Amino acid sequence: MEVRTILDTLKIKAQKIKWIVVDVDGVLTNGDIFFSSSGETIQAFNVKDGLALVIAKQQGLNTAFLSSRNSRAVSDRAEKLGINEIMLGVTNKKESFLQLLEKHQITLDEITYMGDDLIDIPVLEMLPLSFAPADAAKEVKNVVTYVTKASGGKGAVREMIEIILKSQGKWPY
């Protein structure tokens, strides 16, 4: 009975979501960072996560990237996906997150965040609905609402978006 209650609570919280914010390294990627001989950053992004972000936008949700690193690969990926807000090179994620809330007049129950490491905890702790990939740091898993079955860079964002859109009756497939 308890499991049923947890799932029901998750669905109720997901129905209110209007904004999806994700960390990049370890969430949209598996956390590996490669550098070319010219020093350019090379990162691998999961196509299923990208498609889910596009579907979320098509279904009326807003999307944002919030990352402590500033990478051209990430900004290029965000542009290709049509991400609404791109916050890169952020040293204080909570402060940047609060600025996003203020800028768009978003309440905490209208926004969710997926993070995987210690720097994400101050944001995750604020939210009624938060997510972490399966391979997130233990400390992160202890504060989020839901830990996906998928790891970072392996469909975790897709899993989160499916949960949200299905809860809202907006998953088109």
Backbone bond lengths (Angstrom), bond angles and torsions (degrees), N, CA, C in turn:
res aa  C-N    CA-C-N  psi(-1)  N-CA   C-N-CA  omega(-1)  CA-C   N-CA-C  phi
1 M - - - 1.447 - - 1.523 111.41 -
2 E 1.341 117.23 -37.96 1.451 120.70 -179.08 1.525 111.78 -62.15
3 V 1.342 118.39 -41.53 1.461 122.06 179.11 1.521 110.14 -59.64
4 R 1.304 117.05 -43.39 1.458 121.80 178.77 1.521 110.57 -58.77
5 T 1.309 118.12 -42.20 1.458 123.06 179.85 1.528 110.66 -64.41
6 I 1.322 117.44 -41.99 1.463 121.51 178.93 1.534 110.04 -62.39
7 L 1.323 117.35 -45.36 1.467 121.06 179.56 1.523 111.43 -65.13
8 D 1.312 116.97 -40.49 1.466 120.94 178.20 1.530 110.62 -63.21
9 T 1.326 116.41 -42.82 1.463 121.33 178.56 1.525 110.60 -62.99
10 L 1.325 116.75 -41.90 1.465 121.49 177.59 1.526 110.44 -59.16
11 K 1.319 117.09 -46.57 1.470 121.43 -179.34 1.522 111.66 -63.89
12 I 1.314 117.24 -40.23 1.473 120.87 179.15 1.529 110.23 -63.05
13 K 1.319 116.49 -44.87 1.468 120.84 178.82 1.528 110.50 -64.87
14 A 1.318 117.30 -40.32 1.474 121.88 -177.97 1.529 111.81 -66.35
15 Q 1.315 117.81 -28.27 1.464 120.99 -179.33 1.529 112.35 -63.16
16 K 1.326 117.57 -24.40 1.462 122.09 -176.28 1.533 113.52 -88.92
17 I 1.324 117.86 -9.46 1.463 121.90 -171.70 1.531 112.08 -69.81
18 K 1.345 114.61 131.02 1.461 122.94 175.62 1.530 111.51 -120.09
19 W 1.329 116.37 -18.86 1.463 122.45 -178.84 1.523 109.76 -130.30
20 I 1.331 115.57 135.63 1.464 122.78 174.41 1.525 107.15 -118.82
21 V 1.328 115.97 120.96 1.466 121.85 179.74 1.525 107.10 -118.07
22 V 1.318 116.16 134.91 1.465 120.03 -179.98 1.522 111.09 -131.95
23 D 1.312 114.49 144.29 1.456 122.35 166.68 1.526 105.96 -71.05
24 V 1.297 118.12 166.31 1.463 120.45 -177.72 1.531 111.13 -105.66
25 D 1.323 116.93 -68.53 1.466 120.60 -175.97 1.529 109.91 -67.24
26 G 1.324 116.25 119.32 1.451 121.61 -179.22 1.519 113.65 92.33
27 V 1.328 117.01 -7.71 1.469 121.99 177.77 1.527 109.13 -119.56
28 L 1.326 116.99 -62.96 1.471 120.66 174.86 1.525 111.51 -80.91
29 T 1.323 115.86 -18.48 1.468 121.04 175.25 1.521 107.38 -124.74
30 N 1.314 116.80 171.04 1.463 119.36 178.19 1.527 111.65 -82.63
31 G 1.312 116.93 2.30 1.462 121.49 178.11 1.513 113.67 98.74
32 D 1.333 117.59 -12.83 1.463 120.25 177.20 1.524 109.57 -74.50
33 I 1.328 116.19 137.87 1.465 121.61 175.88 1.514 107.13 -126.60
34 F 1.326 115.37 125.79 1.460 121.48 179.04 1.524 108.57 -110.90
35 F 1.325 115.58 148.12 1.453 120.67 176.91 1.522 108.87 -121.65
36 S 1.322 115.05 131.85 1.463 119.53 177.64 1.522 108.68 -73.85
37 S 1.332 116.62 171.14 1.465 120.49 179.56 1.526 111.79 -62.83
38 S 1.342 116.57 -22.09 1.467 120.06 177.04 1.528 112.06 -89.11
39 G 1.351 116.95 0.95 1.454 120.80 177.77 1.515 114.59 90.91
40 E 1.328 117.41 4.15 1.463 121.43 179.75 1.526 110.03 -76.26
41 T 1.335 115.89 140.31 1.457 121.74 178.89 1.521 110.32 -76.86
42 I 1.317 116.02 134.70 1.457 121.64 176.20 1.525 107.34 -123.47
43 Q 1.331 115.67 124.73 1.455 120.86 -179.58 1.514 108.77 -131.66
44 A 1.315 116.35 148.15 1.466 121.41 177.73 1.523 108.81 -103.36
45 F 1.326 115.75 127.87 1.459 122.66 178.48 1.524 109.07 -111.32
46 N 1.312 116.28 145.35 1.456 121.79 179.83 1.532 109.57 -81.31
47 V 1.317 116.71 126.98 1.466 122.28 -178.34 1.531 110.99 -63.29
48 K 1.326 117.60 -37.00 1.467 120.77 -179.66 1.524 111.46 -65.70
49 D 1.333 116.83 -38.04 1.459 120.19 175.25 1.523 110.09 -62.95
50 G 1.328 116.12 -43.04 1.462 120.61 179.82 1.515 112.10 -62.22
51 L 1.332 116.66 -45.09 1.460 119.90 178.77 1.529 110.64 -62.25
52 A 1.316 117.10 -40.93 1.467 120.45 179.19 1.527 111.31 -62.13
53 L 1.325 117.64 -39.16 1.466 120.52 176.78 1.527 111.14 -63.84
54 V 1.312 117.14 -39.43 1.472 121.46 176.97 1.534 109.73 -65.08
55 I 1.322 117.07 -44.70 1.470 120.89 179.02 1.531 110.00 -61.82
56 A 1.314 117.40 -42.04 1.466 120.67 178.73 1.530 110.41 -57.53
57 K 1.314 115.96 -44.50 1.472 120.12 178.02 1.522 111.08 -63.85
58 Q 1.315 117.01 -42.70 1.469 121.04 178.83 1.527 111.62 -61.75
59 Q 1.323 116.21 -27.68 1.463 121.10 -179.33 1.533 112.28 -92.78
60 G 1.333 116.29 10.71 1.463 120.69 172.49 1.513 116.45 95.19
61 L 1.331 118.04 4.88 1.457 119.70 177.38 1.523 110.19 -89.69
62 N 1.317 116.33 151.93 1.458 122.62 175.17 1.521 108.47 -97.27
63 T 1.331 116.27 152.00 1.458 121.03 -176.77 1.520 110.41 -131.50
64 A 1.321 115.39 151.37 1.463 120.53 179.04 1.523 109.85 -148.91
65 F 1.331 115.28 148.86 1.458 123.02 171.14 1.526 107.02 -106.26
66 L 1.325 117.74 136.88 1.459 123.79 176.74 1.521 107.52 -132.93
67 S 1.335 116.31 107.44 1.460 120.46 -173.10 1.523 111.14 -136.56
68 S 1.304 115.84 143.72 1.458 120.00 177.17 1.531 111.85 -77.27
69 R 1.325 115.99 -20.26 1.469 118.96 178.35 1.517 110.05 -94.93
70 N 1.311 114.96 150.27 1.459 121.19 175.61 1.523 107.17 -111.89
71 S 1.308 116.16 110.50 1.455 121.27 -173.79 1.525 110.35 -133.16
72 R 1.309 115.87 134.80 1.469 119.83 176.78 1.524 111.01 -63.81
73 A 1.326 116.80 -35.40 1.469 120.55 178.62 1.529 110.11 -60.16
74 V 1.314 116.92 -41.03 1.465 121.28 -179.69 1.523 110.76 -69.86
75 S 1.318 117.22 -45.09 1.472 118.96 179.67 1.522 111.07 -64.81
76 D 1.332 118.05 -36.09 1.464 121.21 176.01 1.530 110.80 -64.70
77 R 1.331 116.66 -43.05 1.468 121.03 179.31 1.534 110.28 -63.73
78 A 1.304 116.54 -43.79 1.469 121.36 179.57 1.524 110.80 -61.06
79 E 1.322 116.19 -42.50 1.468 120.39 179.73 1.528 110.67 -64.23
80 K 1.322 116.74 -43.65 1.473 120.68 -179.78 1.525 112.00 -63.60
81 L 1.335 116.70 -32.09 1.463 121.08 -179.08 1.533 112.87 -87.44
82 G 1.332 116.77 -8.88 1.466 119.98 -179.23 1.519 113.27 73.25
83 I 1.316 116.64 34.61 1.467 121.36 -179.45 1.535 108.74 -64.86
84 N 1.337 116.50 134.18 1.463 121.59 -175.79 1.525 113.54 -67.32
85 E 1.321 116.86 -44.22 1.473 121.46 -177.72 1.519 109.25 -131.11
86 I 1.327 115.95 133.05 1.459 121.47 179.83 1.521 107.62 -123.42
87 M 1.310 116.12 112.01 1.468 121.65 -179.51 1.525 107.74 -117.15
88 L 1.323 116.19 101.27 1.459 122.11 -176.84 1.525 109.91 -116.98
89 G 1.316 116.33 155.29 1.457 120.91 -179.93 1.521 112.26 70.01
90 V 1.321 116.56 28.09 1.458 122.87 -176.03 1.528 109.92 -82.43
91 T 1.323 116.73 126.70 1.466 119.96 178.48 1.530 111.79 -93.32
92 N 1.324 117.03 -27.19 1.461 121.61 178.37 1.528 107.60 -125.01
93 K 1.317 116.66 96.54 1.467 121.02 -174.99 1.525 112.26 -64.45
94 K 1.317 117.38 -37.82 1.463 119.90 -179.95 1.528 110.63 -62.41
95 E 1.303 117.07 -44.15 1.467 121.60 179.53 1.535 110.43 -61.77
96 S 1.316 117.43 -46.09 1.469 121.15 179.11 1.520 111.12 -64.83
97 F 1.325 116.69 -38.52 1.456 121.61 178.69 1.530 110.26 -63.81
98 L 1.331 116.49 -44.07 1.463 120.41 178.31 1.532 111.56 -63.47
99 Q 1.324 116.95 -35.87 1.464 120.59 176.10 1.522 111.05 -64.53
100 L 1.332 117.40 -38.77 1.459 121.78 176.74 1.531 110.05 -62.39
101 L 1.326 116.82 -44.72 1.458 121.25 178.21 1.530 111.05 -58.02
102 E 1.313 115.33 -46.64 1.468 120.29 -178.45 1.531 111.37 -66.83
103 K 1.316 116.63 -45.69 1.463 121.66 -178.11 1.529 111.73 -57.17
104 H 1.319 116.72 -40.98 1.472 120.75 -175.31 1.531 113.04 -106.51
105 Q 1.326 116.55 7.28 1.465 122.57 179.68 1.534 111.21 51.32
106 I 1.326 114.44 54.86 1.462 123.17 -178.36 1.525 108.63 -100.33
107 T 1.308 116.56 136.63 1.469 120.03 173.12 1.529 108.33 -90.23
108 L 1.319 115.95 160.79 1.469 120.46 -177.22 1.523 113.19 -63.16
109 D 1.330 117.37 -28.04 1.470 117.96 179.43 1.524 112.67 -83.55
110 E 1.339 117.93 -1.72 1.464 122.11 178.27 1.524 112.59 -101.20
111 I 1.327 117.08 0.89 1.458 120.34 -174.33 1.526 109.76 -135.01
112 T 1.319 115.35 146.15 1.456 120.31 175.04 1.521 108.97 -131.04
113 Y 1.316 115.06 161.99 1.460 121.49 -178.34 1.517 108.94 -141.37
114 M 1.333 115.15 141.04 1.460 120.65 172.23 1.522 108.22 -117.44
115 G 1.320 115.58 123.50 1.455 121.81 177.68 1.515 109.68 -136.63
116 D 1.325 115.52 165.41 1.459 119.05 -174.86 1.517 115.45 -129.13
117 D 1.340 117.88 -10.05 1.456 117.56 -173.47 1.524 111.66 -137.13
118 L 1.302 115.26 176.75 1.465 122.32 -171.17 1.528 113.49 -54.19
119 I 1.314 118.19 -38.02 1.458 121.86 -178.62 1.535 112.13 -63.48
120 D 1.318 117.41 -19.32 1.466 122.36 -178.79 1.531 113.34 -86.20
121 I 1.309 117.73 -17.38 1.462 121.42 -173.46 1.531 113.75 -56.86
122 P 1.337 120.91 -43.87 1.470 118.72 -179.61 1.537 113.46 -58.20
123 V 1.320 118.00 -32.41 1.464 120.94 177.15 1.526 109.70 -76.74
124 L 1.303 116.76 -47.39 1.464 121.29 -177.03 1.530 112.14 -59.08
125 E 1.321 116.72 -37.61 1.469 121.04 -178.21 1.528 112.81 -66.89
126 M 1.317 117.64 -22.66 1.463 121.71 -177.85 1.521 113.29 -77.29
127 L 1.316 117.08 -21.98 1.458 120.85 -164.36 1.525 115.06 -98.51
128 P 1.330 116.18 142.45 1.462 119.90 173.04 1.529 112.41 -68.21
129 L 1.344 116.68 -26.99 1.462 121.99 179.04 1.519 109.39 -133.22
130 S 1.327 115.95 117.03 1.464 121.16 -179.70 1.521 108.91 -142.01
131 F 1.323 115.43 157.27 1.462 121.58 -174.55 1.530 110.81 -133.21
132 A 1.324 114.56 156.58 1.460 122.11 172.75 1.520 107.80 -143.37
133 P 1.340 117.51 146.28 1.456 119.68 174.23 1.534 110.61 -72.03
134 A 1.314 115.97 161.57 1.465 122.33 -176.61 1.522 113.15 -55.79
135 D 1.321 117.31 -31.68 1.460 120.41 -176.87 1.530 113.41 -98.70
136 A 1.320 117.08 19.69 1.466 121.42 177.78 1.526 110.21 -66.56
137 A 1.323 115.22 162.55 1.461 120.84 175.25 1.530 109.82 -59.58
138 K 1.309 116.07 145.55 1.467 122.02 -178.56 1.531 111.00 -54.76
139 E 1.315 116.72 -41.38 1.458 121.19 -179.21 1.525 111.80 -61.98
140 V 1.320 116.85 -34.23 1.464 122.02 177.53 1.525 110.05 -70.66
141 K 1.312 116.12 -46.23 1.469 120.55 179.51 1.530 111.53 -58.00
142 N 1.322 116.28 -30.04 1.461 120.60 -178.96 1.522 113.65 -73.05
143 V 1.340 118.58 -16.74 1.469 119.85 -176.50 1.525 114.21 -111.31
144 V 1.330 118.50 -11.73 1.465 120.00 -176.62 1.525 111.81 -86.22
145 T 1.321 114.32 162.57 1.456 121.70 177.12 1.524 111.00 -74.77
146 Y 1.352 115.71 -38.37 1.461 119.94 -172.69 1.527 110.55 -144.91
147 V 1.315 116.36 132.71 1.463 123.04 173.63 1.523 106.96 -105.78
148 T 1.325 116.39 122.45 1.462 120.27 -178.29 1.527 110.53 -69.87
149 K 1.313 115.13 160.12 1.463 120.75 174.30 1.527 110.08 -75.20
150 A 1.340 116.17 -29.65 1.460 122.15 -179.21 1.530 110.80 -84.36
151 S 1.309 115.07 149.67 1.460 121.82 176.58 1.521 110.44 -85.48
152 G 1.332 115.38 168.50 1.461 121.25 176.44 1.519 110.83 -60.62
153 G 1.328 116.17 134.89 1.455 121.15 -179.24 1.511 113.62 75.70
154 K 1.320 116.73 4.78 1.466 121.90 -177.34 1.528 111.85 -127.79
155 G 1.329 117.33 26.99 1.459 120.92 176.40 1.516 115.52 105.05
156 A 1.330 118.89 9.26 1.465 121.62 -179.89 1.528 111.57 -63.01
157 V 1.323 116.71 -41.95 1.469 120.53 -179.89 1.524 109.68 -66.93
158 R 1.312 117.49 -40.15 1.469 122.04 176.79 1.525 110.28 -58.83
159 E 1.326 116.20 -45.56 1.460 120.75 179.93 1.534 110.88 -60.54
160 M 1.327 116.95 -44.97 1.460 121.38 178.72 1.528 111.12 -61.21
161 I 1.313 117.09 -46.69 1.467 121.02 -178.02 1.525 110.95 -65.59
162 E 1.309 117.71 -39.50 1.470 119.93 176.16 1.526 110.54 -60.51
163 I 1.316 118.01 -43.47 1.470 121.45 178.51 1.524 109.66 -58.56
164 I 1.318 116.75 -47.47 1.467 120.83 -177.35 1.521 111.16 -65.61
165 L 1.321 116.92 -50.94 1.465 119.65 -176.87 1.525 112.44 -67.87
166 K 1.303 118.49 -36.48 1.472 120.36 176.61 1.523 110.21 -66.16
167 S 1.321 117.38 -37.98 1.464 121.18 177.49 1.530 111.49 -64.16
168 Q 1.330 115.11 -30.62 1.465 120.81 -179.84 1.539 112.40 -90.65
169 G 1.327 116.78 -1.95 1.460 120.78 -177.47 1.517 112.75 69.82
170 K 1.350 116.11 26.69 1.471 121.52 -175.52 1.534 113.60 -113.76
171 W 1.329 118.45 -2.10 1.475 118.91 179.15 1.525 106.81 -69.72
172 P 1.332 118.01 117.55 1.465 120.39 -170.55 1.533 115.25 -79.94
173 Y 1.305 118.97 2.00 1.475 120.08 -175.28 1.501 112.26 -122.08
